[in-house]
Amino acid sequence: MSISRRSFTVGLAALGLAACSTGNRAGSFAPRSDAGLAPDLQPQPNAGYDAWVSAFKSRAAAQGISDSTLRRGFAGAGYLPGVVKRDRNQTEFSRSLEDYLAIAASDERVTKGRAAFARHQSVLRQIEARYGVPAEVVTAVWGLESFYGERRGNVPVVSATSTLAYDGRRGAFFEKQLIAALRILERGDVSAPGLTGSWAGAMGHTQFIPTSYQSFAVDFTGDGKRDIWSDDPSDSLASTAAYLAKSGWKSGQKWGAEMGTAAASSATPVQILQPDAGGPRFAIFNNFKAIKRYNNSDNYAIGVGHLSDRIAGGGPIQASFGPDKYGLTIDDRKALQERLTARGFDTDGTDGVIGPNSRKAITAYQQSQGLPETGDPSRALLARLG
């Protein structure tokens, strides 16, 4: 593939880490409900969009999409202004590996991952036997992509991809995704109301875009449908393993390991990686590249690998990350969040990651104290909070 499965998005909306909103029983052909969707993710009148759809239908028909599929696919579909807003407002930033892992391999995600692994161990082991991808690696991808199925997304895919194709910023790419989504309907893998996903059209437990679904999705349960939307994650998990296997995963090899551990000397590394200056170093093996085909990010691949090790019973990263550019360690940042929240300036969590909510809380506190409103953490601020 010339584009990774999700490089078209900011990557893991879910740091929050997953798709927007929650999943539904699309696989059982339950009617779609827009309940719970933000108002701007519900169809709004747009004459330009309507004209674009009319012209698109002719192009789709020329590519073999039937009139019946077009009618079913666009029934109730419409322009979603919130999709365009989210696409244009994606913040380009580089999150440190320490911050990334604080969320991607949080205690909650590890605990839920071990529980999900235990619940689905039988099918995961069957998938591992067929595709050669370790069950814990597949589980880790599931955890990062949709929080083990809790955040699959319920935005109508035809509306989302047609809105983004009409908007034009990446029109050709999203028109290709729209055509692929309609082919999914044509094949009968899911009903039109059940074809839901994230605001950018990523679908199911492991967030496949429509073209990746076409290339890699499998019917592991043998019911005639490649059903990645159902509450049963079997087809999604198998599809993820198939993707990684076709991307070059070598059975019996690890993704990598932290330097200084026994696993790091289990094979000859192809690379030594140190994402954060002064932080942990990792021995990288060939399977790391297969994970990056799923999402072309070093942090993502380390996140999947480390989370998979934790799900399998491994411990946290051993080496220290050291202080950040503000001179704060992760424990300092957690203390800062705790003290702000206790003062009534809610940081919406105490994970040690200084994101938008923490910065908003810092700014509000600074304003209340007559301080310069920078939104930046600092040792002085931590000391002032007591």
Beta strands, then each sheet from edge to edge (+ up, - down):
strand 1: 155-156
strand 2: 196-197
strand 3: 256-258
strand 4: 271-273
strand 5: 282-284
sheet 1: 1+ 2-
sheet 2: 3+ 5- 4+
end
